[in-house]
Amino acid sequence: MAKPFVVIPADFRAFDGNVWHAVPHQYVRAAVEGAEVLPLLIPALETGNDPDAILDRVDGVLLSGSRTNVHPSYYSDGEARDLDGPFDIGRDATVMPLVRRALERGIPLLAICRGIQELNVALGGTLASDIQEQPGIWDHRKPDVPELDTAYGIRQTVLVKEGSCLASVLGAGEVRVNSLHRLAISKAAPQLAIEALAEDGTVEAVSVIGAKAFAVGVQWHPEYWVGKDTPSNKLFAAFGEAVRAYADSKAKVTA
Ligand SMILES: N[C@@H](CCC(=O)NCCCC(=O)O)C(=O)O
């Protein structure tokens, strides 16, 4: 059977004197090598994309991390403050309807960093900015170093809850992960189960309650260490298996 497609929505980014619809290589590599699927990159259009036109062609959704943040107009009535940015309105417009529709259709979803924040907002939750300013909350931001292996270095412990979907993949208890974020889930969406917490109480992983397929978000970056770190490998392998199971079930219906 041909490898299934997994959609990765792009960021809208300016660099090298041009503007690009871009996805960091680490997500593409992890999809290919860790989940054994074919990534399909779609542009970040301000007008949004037709979710069903995309989802008809894929068997999974992978939401990447990004230094940009979901615009607060998606989760609060307040004005956007400087600390809420930078924004990517094209990515927001594409991802929000895509997430909701993928879940309705039972298409497997893995949401990483900005992705877990998008998943939460798409389902009615809220985010907090500059969490390192809150009493008792650690600095979860990307270390200010040029070497990517150090910036993405594994330096934090999260506690995976007994009986959670993530526990069935990684086992319950302590897992060592990396951390490169400034925002975090504040109010979890009603449809999300909190699956893992950092030692300071920051939400580190969620799953969708009643999901028809694998639907998990993590605040850390397993994609970076696929091939070198067992929990990262297991997470992408579980996503890949769910994608292949969905593709098989679709093939049976159309046979
Ligand atoms: N911008 C959000 C989400 C964090 C995230 O996805 N980080 C990826 C690192 C990208 C980089 O800076 O290279 C937040 O800050 O919480």
The ligand as a Gaussian input file, in Angstrom:
#p B3LYP/6-31G(d) Opt

LIG

0 1
 N        4.959000      30.492000      19.971000
 C        4.358000      29.630000      20.950000
 C        4.560000      28.186000      20.601000
 C        5.956000      27.737000      20.863000
 C        6.545000      26.909000      19.755000
 O        5.866000      26.337000      18.935000
 N        7.880000      26.903000      19.728000
 C        8.635000      26.375000      18.656000
 C        9.993000      26.999000      18.633000
 C       10.159000      27.823000      17.432000
 C       11.419000      28.694000      17.474000
 O       11.410000      29.711000      18.184000
 O       12.346000      28.366000      16.778000
 C        4.905000      29.931000      22.345000
 O        5.888000      30.663000      22.457000
 O        4.360000      29.401000      23.308000

